[in-house]
Amino acid sequence: MNIKWRLNKLLVSALLLVIAINSRAAQKGYSLKEETSFQQVSSSSVVTGYSPLNYPKYAIRANVDTWGASLSAAPILGLPGATSAYPIGSVTFPTGTNFSPTLPTGSGYNQYHTNVAGGNNLASVSAASGSGTFSFTLGNATARPTLSLNTASPAFPSTPMLTSGGTWSGSTLLLDPTATNVLTFNTGSFTTYTTGLGGAISYNLLNPAGTVIIPKAQSAYVPSVGLTQPALTSFTLAPGTLVNGSNYIVKADYSQIENLNTTTFTGTGISANFMGESHYAADTYITVLAQTPTLTSTLAGNQVIISWPPTSTGWTLQTNNNLATGTWGNYLGPVGNNSITNSVPAGNLFFRLTHL
């Protein structure tokens, strides 16, 4: 489960294409997006941005993915006009070990990524990039592709929210690394998924630095490229995916596609099916701690209630009346929803959980 696939900023179009056409060559593409970011901090609330990674509330980003091929020159993003942030009206994608290629040798990706603008004020972020038609200069491509994005009036999707799965402790979600964790999100509120050009829903497990550590779970509805997948409502983490005591990030994305460009053009590192798309996105980040379940005892009159999180499965309650010389044995009474109720014992009685 430590396979490092694509970085957090992977373009949606590449994955749309691989699902639609089922071809490695079809996974090449370029993307432009305006996103708004949140951190979910409880079962019912979010805050703007994501402070652990210093992500702002709003950002405009561009990506180019060549699936292992190198472009003849670093990509250049032409903005709709000169801005105060970019007086010459364009920004050159960085290259080097962190960008091209972004993943270890043999991973099959060359990805170029640039943050065009970011901040907590939507007007200033939009002003930094301009609004309208953005152009991509991709090496020695035979044409300069374009994508349109209205950054002045973005149509962000609904905020992704976790509705069930795990246990909240403060602003951190606790997940049992030995259990099958099914995280369910409010996908039903993403009403634009099947309207216009369509949309995409994806979930990622990231390490604390923001790098994807397992393949993305995604659904897409883009009829123009043959995709009509039902909205993905949940993200499942199999037992053993998480390491006890380690921190992770779960990221949920709703993306509404604004513009597609299927113009045919070729060049070094570019094939004729190189596709572009622009979209608006709402991203929610959840800070996760992998933690085995903790027993809780509650005294109610002459009864003691022993319980552990209902989401933790596969655990067996055991008892022992003498930690120095006694042995542990399975609890033989009834257990309901990971909870037992017993009369207060006359002497000592110890409880523990074991995962058999």
C-alpha positions as CSV (number, residue, x, y, z in Angstrom):
1,M,0.0,0.0,0.0
2,N,3.0,2.3,-0.1
3,I,2.9,2.6,-3.9
4,K,3.3,6.2,-4.8
5,W,1.1,6.9,-7.8
6,R,0.2,10.4,-8.9
7,L,0.7,13.6,-7.0
8,N,-2.1,15.5,-5.4
9,K,-2.4,17.9,-8.3
10,L,-3.1,15.3,-11.1
11,L,-5.3,16.5,-13.9
12,V,-8.9,15.2,-14.1
13,S,-8.8,14.8,-17.9
14,A,-6.1,12.2,-17.9
15,L,-8.2,9.9,-15.7
16,L,-11.3,10.6,-17.6
17,L,-9.6,9.4,-20.7
18,V,-8.2,6.2,-19.3
19,I,-11.6,5.2,-18.1
20,A,-13.2,6.1,-21.4
21,I,-10.7,4.7,-23.8
22,N,-8.8,2.2,-21.7
23,S,-5.5,3.1,-23.3
24,R,-2.2,4.1,-21.7
25,A,-1.5,6.6,-24.5
26,A,-4.9,8.2,-23.9
27,Q,-3.8,9.3,-20.4
28,K,-1.9,12.3,-21.7
29,G,-3.5,15.7,-21.3
30,Y,-3.5,19.2,-19.9
31,S,-5.7,20.8,-17.3
32,L,-6.7,24.1,-15.8
33,K,-8.7,24.5,-12.6
34,E,-10.0,26.9,-10.1
35,E,-10.5,25.4,-6.7
36,T,-11.8,26.2,-3.3
37,S,-10.4,24.3,-0.4
38,F,-11.8,23.3,3.0
39,Q,-10.8,21.2,6.1
40,Q,-13.5,19.2,7.8
41,V,-13.0,19.5,11.5
42,S,-16.1,17.6,12.9
43,S,-19.0,15.5,11.7
44,S,-20.9,18.7,10.7
45,S,-18.4,21.6,10.2
46,V,-15.6,22.7,7.9
47,V,-13.2,25.6,7.9
48,T,-11.8,27.3,4.8
49,G,-8.4,26.4,3.4
50,Y,-6.2,23.7,4.9
51,S,-3.6,25.0,7.3
52,P,-1.5,21.9,7.8
53,L,-0.3,22.2,4.2
54,N,-0.7,26.0,4.0
55,Y,-3.4,25.6,1.3
56,P,-5.3,28.8,0.7
57,K,-9.1,29.0,0.4
58,Y,-8.9,29.7,-3.4
59,A,-6.3,28.6,-6.0
60,I,-5.9,28.5,-9.8
61,R,-3.6,25.7,-11.0
62,A,-2.5,24.2,-14.3
63,N,-1.1,20.7,-15.1
64,V,0.4,18.9,-18.1
65,D,0.8,15.1,-17.9
66,T,2.7,13.4,-20.7
67,W,2.7,9.8,-19.3
68,G,6.5,9.4,-19.2
69,A,7.4,11.4,-22.3
70,S,9.5,14.6,-22.1
71,L,8.3,17.7,-23.8
72,S,10.8,19.5,-26.0
73,A,10.5,22.5,-23.7
74,A,8.9,23.5,-20.4
75,P,5.2,24.3,-20.9
76,I,4.1,27.9,-20.8
77,L,0.6,29.0,-19.7
78,G,-0.6,32.1,-21.5
79,L,-3.0,34.2,-19.4
80,P,-6.0,36.1,-20.8
81,G,-4.0,39.3,-20.5
82,A,-1.1,40.8,-18.6
83,T,-1.8,41.1,-14.8
84,S,-0.1,42.7,-11.9
85,A,1.2,39.3,-10.9
86,Y,2.4,38.4,-14.4
87,P,3.1,41.6,-16.3
88,I,4.2,39.6,-19.4
89,G,0.9,37.7,-19.4
90,S,2.3,34.2,-19.1
91,V,3.9,31.8,-16.6
92,T,6.4,29.1,-17.4
93,F,5.9,25.7,-15.7
94,P,8.7,24.7,-13.4
95,T,10.8,21.7,-14.3
96,G,13.3,19.6,-12.4
97,T,13.2,16.8,-9.9
98,N,9.9,18.0,-8.2
99,F,8.1,18.5,-11.5
100,S,9.4,16.5,-14.5
101,P,9.3,13.7,-13.7
102,T,7.5,14.0,-10.4
103,L,7.6,10.4,-9.5
104,P,10.4,7.8,-9.2
105,T,12.1,6.4,-12.4
106,G,9.8,3.8,-14.0
107,S,6.6,5.2,-12.6
108,G,5.4,6.1,-16.1
109,Y,4.6,9.8,-15.6
110,N,6.1,13.1,-16.5
111,Q,3.9,15.7,-15.0
112,Y,4.3,19.5,-15.1
113,H,2.4,21.6,-12.5
114,T,2.2,25.2,-11.7
115,N,0.3,27.2,-9.2
116,V,-1.0,30.3,-11.1
117,A,-2.5,32.1,-8.1
118,G,-3.7,31.4,-4.6
119,G,-5.1,33.3,-1.6
120,N,-8.1,33.7,0.7
121,N,-9.7,36.5,-1.3
122,L,-11.5,35.3,-4.5
123,A,-11.3,38.7,-6.2
124,S,-7.5,39.0,-5.8
125,V,-6.9,35.4,-6.9
126,S,-9.0,35.9,-10.1
127,A,-7.3,39.2,-10.8
128,A,-3.9,37.5,-10.7
129,S,-4.7,35.3,-13.6
130,G,-7.3,37.1,-15.7
131,S,-10.5,35.6,-16.9
132,G,-11.3,34.0,-20.3
133,T,-9.1,32.0,-22.7
134,F,-5.9,30.5,-21.4
135,S,-3.3,29.1,-23.9
136,F,-0.8,26.3,-23.5
137,T,2.5,26.3,-25.3
138,L,3.6,22.6,-25.1
139,G,7.1,22.1,-26.5
140,N,7.1,21.9,-30.3
141,A,3.3,21.1,-30.6
142,T,1.9,21.8,-34.0
143,A,-0.9,24.0,-32.4
144,R,-1.2,26.0,-29.3
145,P,-4.2,24.6,-27.4
146,T,-6.5,26.7,-25.4
147,L,-8.9,26.3,-22.5
148,S,-11.5,28.8,-21.3
149,L,-12.1,29.4,-17.6
150,N,-14.3,32.2,-16.1
151,T,-12.3,33.0,-13.0
152,A,-14.3,36.1,-12.3
153,S,-17.5,34.1,-11.6
154,P,-16.5,30.5,-10.8
155,A,-19.3,27.9,-10.3
156,F,-17.8,25.8,-7.5
157,P,-19.6,22.6,-6.7
158,S,-21.0,21.8,-3.2
159,T,-18.5,21.3,-0.4
160,P,-17.6,17.6,0.0
161,M,-18.5,16.5,3.6
162,L,-17.8,13.2,5.3
163,T,-21.2,11.9,6.6
164,S,-20.1,8.6,8.2
165,G,-17.0,6.5,8.9
166,G,-14.4,6.8,11.6
167,T,-14.6,8.6,15.0
168,W,-13.9,12.3,15.5
169,S,-11.5,13.3,18.2
170,G,-11.3,17.1,18.1
171,S,-10.6,18.0,14.5
172,T,-8.9,14.6,13.7
173,L,-10.7,11.6,12.3
174,L,-9.6,8.4,14.0
175,L,-9.6,5.2,11.8
176,D,-8.9,1.7,13.0
177,P,-6.0,0.4,10.8
178,T,-7.2,-3.2,11.4
179,A,-10.7,-2.6,10.1
180,T,-12.4,-2.0,6.8
181,N,-13.0,1.7,6.9
182,V,-15.9,2.9,4.7
183,L,-15.9,6.7,4.4
184,T,-19.2,8.0,3.0
185,F,-19.6,11.5,1.6
186,N,-22.5,13.8,0.7
187,T,-22.2,13.1,-3.0
188,G,-26.0,13.6,-3.4
189,S,-25.5,17.3,-2.9
190,F,-23.3,17.6,-5.9
191,T,-26.3,18.2,-8.2
192,T,-24.2,19.4,-11.2
193,Y,-22.5,16.0,-11.6
194,T,-24.8,15.1,-14.6
195,T,-25.4,18.5,-16.0
196,G,-23.5,20.6,-18.6
197,L,-20.3,18.9,-19.7
198,G,-20.4,16.8,-16.6
199,G,-18.3,16.3,-13.5
200,A,-15.9,14.1,-11.6
201,I,-15.8,12.9,-8.0
202,S,-12.6,11.5,-6.5
203,Y,-11.1,10.5,-3.2
204,N,-7.4,10.1,-2.3
205,L,-5.4,9.0,0.7
206,L,-2.4,11.2,1.1
207,N,0.7,11.2,3.4
208,P,1.2,14.3,5.7
209,A,3.2,16.0,2.9
210,G,0.2,15.8,0.6
211,T,1.5,13.0,-1.7
212,V,-1.0,10.4,-2.9
213,I,0.0,7.0,-1.5
214,I,-2.7,4.8,-3.0
215,P,-4.5,5.0,-6.4
216,K,-7.3,7.4,-6.6
217,A,-10.9,6.3,-6.4
218,Q,-13.0,8.2,-9.0
219,S,-16.2,8.4,-10.9
220,A,-16.9,10.6,-13.9
221,Y,-19.9,11.7,-15.9
222,V,-18.8,13.2,-19.2
223,P,-21.1,12.0,-22.0
224,S,-19.0,13.6,-24.7
225,V,-16.2,11.1,-24.1
226,G,-18.5,8.2,-23.3
227,L,-18.6,8.4,-19.5
228,T,-21.8,8.0,-17.6
229,Q,-20.7,6.5,-14.3
230,P,-22.9,6.7,-11.2
231,A,-21.6,9.2,-8.6
232,L,-19.1,7.6,-6.3
233,T,-20.5,7.9,-2.7
234,S,-17.8,6.4,-0.6
235,F,-14.1,5.7,-0.2
236,T,-13.0,2.3,1.3
237,L,-9.7,1.7,3.0
238,A,-8.9,-2.0,3.4
239,P,-7.4,-3.4,6.6
240,G,-3.6,-2.9,6.6
241,T,-3.7,0.2,4.5
242,L,-3.0,2.4,7.5
243,V,-0.2,2.0,9.9
244,N,-1.2,2.3,13.6
245,G,0.0,5.6,15.1
246,S,0.6,7.2,11.7
247,N,-1.0,10.4,10.3
248,Y,-2.7,10.7,6.9
249,I,-4.9,13.0,4.9
250,V,-8.1,12.0,3.2
251,K,-9.0,14.3,0.3
252,A,-12.4,14.5,-1.4
253,D,-12.8,16.4,-4.6
254,Y,-16.0,17.4,-6.5
255,S,-15.1,18.8,-10.0
256,Q,-17.5,20.5,-12.4
257,I,-16.1,20.5,-16.0
258,E,-16.3,23.9,-17.7
259,N,-14.5,23.4,-21.0
260,L,-13.1,20.6,-23.1
261,N,-10.6,20.9,-26.0
262,T,-10.2,17.8,-28.2
263,T,-8.3,19.6,-31.0
264,T,-5.8,17.3,-32.6
265,F,-2.2,18.4,-32.5
266,T,1.2,16.6,-32.1
267,G,4.7,17.2,-30.9
268,T,7.5,15.8,-28.9
269,G,5.9,13.9,-26.0
270,I,2.4,14.7,-27.3
271,S,0.1,12.3,-29.2
272,A,-2.9,13.1,-31.3
273,N,-5.3,12.2,-28.5
274,F,-3.8,14.7,-26.1
275,M,-6.9,16.3,-24.5
276,G,-7.5,19.3,-22.4
277,E,-10.1,20.3,-19.9
278,S,-10.8,23.1,-17.4
279,H,-13.0,22.8,-14.3
280,Y,-14.1,24.3,-11.0
281,A,-13.4,22.2,-7.9
282,A,-14.3,22.0,-4.3
283,D,-11.7,20.1,-2.2
284,T,-12.1,18.9,1.4
285,Y,-9.2,17.7,3.4
286,I,-9.6,15.5,6.6
287,T,-6.7,15.0,9.0
288,V,-6.6,11.3,9.9
289,L,-4.9,9.4,12.7
290,A,-4.6,5.6,12.5
291,Q,-5.4,4.3,15.9
292,T,-6.5,1.0,17.3
293,P,-9.7,1.2,19.4
294,T,-9.6,2.4,23.0
295,L,-11.8,0.8,25.7
296,T,-14.1,3.1,27.6
297,S,-15.7,2.3,31.0
298,T,-18.8,4.1,32.3
299,L,-20.4,3.5,35.8
300,A,-24.2,3.6,35.9
301,G,-25.5,2.8,39.3
302,N,-24.2,-0.7,40.2
303,Q,-23.5,-1.5,36.5
304,V,-20.4,-0.9,34.6
305,I,-20.5,-0.4,30.8
306,I,-17.4,-1.3,28.8
307,S,-17.4,-0.2,25.1
308,W,-15.3,0.6,22.1
309,P,-16.0,2.4,18.8
310,P,-18.8,0.6,16.8
311,T,-16.7,1.2,13.6
312,S,-13.9,-1.1,14.9
313,T,-14.5,-4.6,13.7
314,G,-12.7,-7.9,14.3
315,W,-11.8,-7.2,17.9
316,T,-12.4,-9.6,20.8
317,L,-13.0,-8.5,24.4
318,Q,-11.0,-10.4,27.0
319,T,-10.9,-10.3,30.8
320,N,-8.3,-11.0,33.5
321,N,-8.7,-10.7,37.3
322,N,-5.0,-10.7,38.1
323,L,-2.4,-9.0,35.9
324,A,0.5,-10.5,37.8
325,T,-0.4,-14.2,37.6
326,G,-3.6,-14.5,35.8
327,T,-4.3,-15.3,32.1
328,W,-6.5,-13.5,29.6
329,G,-9.7,-15.3,28.5
330,N,-12.4,-14.3,26.1
331,Y,-15.4,-12.5,27.6
332,L,-18.3,-15.0,27.5
333,G,-21.2,-12.7,28.1
334,P,-23.4,-10.9,25.4
335,V,-21.8,-8.2,23.4
336,G,-23.9,-5.7,21.5
337,N,-22.6,-3.0,19.2
338,N,-19.2,-3.2,20.7
339,S,-20.5,-2.7,24.2
340,I,-21.2,-4.9,27.4
341,T,-22.9,-4.2,30.7
342,N,-21.9,-6.0,33.8
343,S,-22.5,-5.7,37.6
344,V,-19.6,-4.0,39.4
345,P,-17.3,-6.9,40.4
346,A,-16.4,-7.6,44.0
347,G,-12.7,-7.6,43.2
348,N,-10.4,-6.6,40.4
349,L,-11.5,-7.3,36.8
350,F,-9.4,-6.1,33.8
351,F,-10.5,-5.8,30.2
352,R,-8.6,-5.6,27.0
353,L,-9.2,-6.0,23.2
354,T,-7.3,-8.4,21.0
355,H,-7.4,-8.7,17.2
356,L,-7.3,-12.4,16.4
